[in-house]
Amino acid sequence: MNALTRCLETYWSSSIGKKLVVAISGLFLVLFLAGHLIGNLVVFMGPEPFNAYAYFLHHMLHGVGIWLFRVGMLAILAAHIIATIALTLQNRAARKPYECKTTIQASFSSRTMIVSGLTILAFFVYHILHFTTRTGNDYNNPELYKFILDGKEVHNAWKMVIDGFSVWYVTLFYVISMTLLCSHLSHGVQSIFQTLGLRSKKAESLIKQISIAYSLFIWLGFISIPLVINLFPKYFESLAKAVGH
């Protein structure tokens, strides 16, 4: 056990070890974003499909599945943040003073990874409080947020999302956060390829294009939800009326 602990400590103390932790955890988060976005886009289909999707998520493995997933994602996110900060501090400590000038040549996204990362973390905490624990709002009120799905009463997650993003400053914060997230992604996805040894001179241009395209897809997808809710409220009103809500 002591040998294993020493091995892990040695691995963690090296920059290669931290880079691999950042890359692998980042890969999981990148895949999660795509899945989360696809699920969220169901909101455009109306209250019944979206509430059925939300009900399925919250009742996987008799309700245990969603919590196992949340704990796992929180652990991955924590590992990503801790390793990123530790790696940044280690690199700064090892860098000579005159070498700082070379950062001028780095992209804006790469130079603001820590700032954008911490902002995204703040948004993540707010997002959990807003829609998961439903702190400081009435989203837990069964009289206001109930929906009949296949003959049983469930939480009206669709209405909760519509009401949540109908507030302009929530939408503004969300759009800013998603913009920073995708700025973070545009550099982060390229770094994942590089750390895992999948980036070469020939593939460099293609990897950069894939990173930008993926970031743009995530950005457009996520911001489309609050923007459409605010700009085209009658569309969602018609969806609600179609099912008698």
C-alpha positions in Angstrom: 0.0 0.0 0.0 2.9 2.4 0.8 4.5 1.5 -2.5 1.3 2.3 -4.3 0.9 5.6 -2.4 4.5 6.6 -3.2 3.9 5.7 -6.9 0.8 7.9 -7.1 2.6 10.7 -5.3 5.5 10.5 -7.7 3.1 10.4 -10.7 1.1 13.4 -9.4 4.2 15.5 -8.7 5.3 15.2 -12.3 4.0 17.6 -15.0 3.2 14.6 -17.2 1.0 13.0 -14.5 -1.0 16.3 -14.1 -1.3 16.7 -17.9 -2.8 13.2 -18.2 -5.2 13.9 -15.4 -6.3 17.1 -17.1 -6.6 15.4 -20.5 -8.5 12.3 -19.4 -10.9 14.3 -17.1 -11.3 16.9 -19.8 -12.2 14.2 -22.3 -15.0 12.9 -20.0 -16.3 16.5 -19.6 -16.2 17.1 -23.3 -18.3 14.0 -24.0 -20.7 14.9 -21.1 -21.3 18.3 -22.7 -22.3 16.8 -26.0 -24.7 14.4 -24.3 -26.1 17.1 -22.0 -26.7 19.4 -24.9 -28.6 16.8 -26.9 -30.8 16.1 -23.9 -31.4 19.8 -23.3 -32.5 20.4 -26.9 -35.5 18.1 -26.3 -37.0 21.3 -24.6 -37.9 22.5 -28.2 -40.1 19.4 -28.6 -42.5 20.3 -25.9 -43.4 19.5 -22.2 -44.2 15.8 -22.7 -41.0 14.6 -24.4 -38.8 16.8 -22.1 -40.6 15.8 -18.9 -40.4 12.1 -20.0 -36.6 12.6 -20.5 -36.2 14.3 -17.1 -38.3 11.6 -15.4 -36.1 8.8 -17.0 -32.9 10.5 -15.8 -34.1 11.0 -12.2 -35.4 7.5 -11.9 -32.6 5.5 -13.4 -31.7 2.5 -11.1 -34.6 3.6 -8.8 -33.2 7.1 -8.4 -29.7 6.0 -7.5 -28.3 6.3 -11.0 -28.6 10.0 -11.2 -26.8 10.5 -7.9 -24.0 8.1 -8.9 -23.6 10.0 -12.1 -23.6 13.4 -10.3 -21.0 12.3 -7.8 -18.9 10.8 -10.6 -19.0 14.0 -12.6 -18.3 16.2 -9.6 -15.2 14.0 -8.9 -14.0 14.3 -12.5 -14.6 18.1 -12.5 -12.7 18.5 -9.2 -9.8 16.4 -10.6 -9.7 18.5 -13.7 -9.7 21.8 -11.8 -7.2 20.8 -9.2 -4.8 19.3 -11.8 -5.1 22.4 -14.0 -4.4 24.8 -11.2 -1.5 22.7 -9.9 0.0 22.3 -13.4 -0.3 26.1 -14.0 1.4 26.9 -10.7 4.2 24.4 -11.4 4.8 25.8 -14.8 5.0 29.3 -13.6 7.4 28.4 -10.8 9.7 26.7 -13.3 9.6 29.5 -15.9 12.4 32.0 -16.0 11.3 35.7 -15.8 12.3 36.5 -19.4 10.2 33.5 -20.7 7.0 35.2 -19.7 7.2 37.4 -22.8 6.6 34.4 -25.0 3.0 34.2 -23.8 2.3 37.1 -26.2 2.4 34.5 -29.0 -0.1 32.3 -27.3 -3.8 32.4 -28.2 -6.3 34.4 -26.1 -8.1 31.1 -25.2 -4.9 29.5 -23.9 -3.8 32.6 -21.9 -7.2 32.8 -20.2 -7.7 29.2 -19.3 -7.6 29.7 -15.6 -9.9 32.7 -15.6 -12.4 31.1 -17.9 -12.2 27.8 -16.0 -13.0 29.5 -12.6 -15.8 31.5 -14.2 -17.2 28.2 -15.6 -16.9 26.7 -12.1 -18.9 29.6 -10.6 -21.6 29.1 -13.3 -21.7 25.4 -12.6 -22.3 26.0 -8.9 -25.1 28.5 -9.8 -26.6 26.1 -12.4 -26.8 23.3 -9.7 -28.4 25.7 -7.2 -30.8 27.0 -9.9 -32.1 23.8 -11.5 -30.9 20.9 -9.4 -31.3 21.9 -5.8 -33.8 24.6 -6.8 -32.5 27.0 -4.2 -34.1 30.5 -3.9 -37.0 29.8 -6.2 -40.4 28.0 -6.3 -39.5 25.2 -8.6 -40.1 22.6 -5.9 -43.7 23.8 -5.4 -45.8 20.8 -6.6 -48.8 23.1 -7.2 -46.9 25.2 -9.7 -44.7 22.6 -11.2 -46.6 19.4 -11.7 -47.3 17.5 -14.9 -49.3 14.4 -15.7 -47.2 12.0 -17.7 -48.7 8.6 -18.7 -51.3 9.0 -15.9 -48.8 9.8 -13.1 -47.9 13.2 -11.6 -44.3 14.2 -12.2 -42.2 17.4 -11.9 -42.7 19.8 -14.7 -39.0 20.2 -15.6 -40.0 21.8 -19.0 -41.9 24.7 -17.3 -39.0 25.1 -14.9 -36.5 25.6 -17.7 -38.9 28.0 -19.5 -39.5 30.0 -16.4 -35.8 30.0 -15.4 -34.6 31.4 -18.7 -37.4 33.9 -19.0 -35.5 36.1 -16.6 -33.2 38.3 -18.8 -30.2 38.5 -16.4 -30.2 34.7 -16.0 -30.1 34.4 -19.8 -27.3 37.0 -20.0 -25.2 35.2 -17.4 -25.8 31.9 -19.2 -24.7 33.2 -22.6 -21.6 34.8 -21.1 -20.7 31.6 -19.3 -21.3 29.5 -22.4 -19.1 31.9 -24.4 -16.3 31.5 -21.9 -16.8 27.7 -21.8 -16.4 27.4 -25.6 -13.4 29.7 -25.5 -12.0 27.2 -22.9 -13.0 24.3 -25.1 -11.4 25.6 -28.3 -8.0 25.3 -26.7 -8.8 22.4 -24.3 -9.9 20.0 -27.0 -6.6 20.6 -28.9 -4.7 20.0 -25.7 -6.4 16.7 -25.1 -5.2 15.4 -28.5 -1.7 16.7 -27.8 -1.4 15.2 -24.3 -2.7 11.8 -25.5 -0.2 11.7 -28.3 -2.8 12.0 -31.1 -1.5 15.3 -32.5 1.0 15.4 -35.3 2.2 18.0 -37.8 -0.1 16.6 -40.5 -3.1 16.4 -38.2 -2.5 19.7 -36.4 -4.7 21.8 -38.8 -7.5 19.2 -38.8 -7.5 18.9 -35.0 -7.7 22.7 -34.7 -10.7 22.8 -37.1 -12.4 19.9 -35.1 -11.8 21.8 -31.8 -13.3 25.0 -33.2 -16.2 23.2 -34.9 -17.1 21.3 -31.7 -16.8 24.4 -29.6 -19.1 26.3 -32.0 -21.6 23.4 -31.9 -21.7 23.4 -28.1 -22.0 27.2 -28.0 -24.8 27.6 -30.5 -26.7 24.6 -29.0 -26.6 25.8 -25.4 -27.3 29.5 -26.0 -30.1 28.7 -28.5 -32.3 27.5 -25.6 -32.4 30.7 -23.4 -32.3 33.0 -26.5 -35.3 31.3 -28.2 -37.2 31.2 -24.9 -36.7 35.0 -24.6 -37.2 35.9 -28.3 -40.0 33.6 -29.2 -42.1 33.0 -26.0 -45.3 32.4 -28.1 -43.8 29.3 -29.5 -43.4 27.7 -26.0 -46.9 29.0 -25.1 -48.3 27.1 -28.0 -46.5 24.0 -26.9 -47.9 24.3 -23.4 -51.4 24.9 -24.7 -51.2 21.8 -26.9 -51.0 19.6 -23.8 -53.3 21.7 -21.7 -50.6 23.4 -19.5 
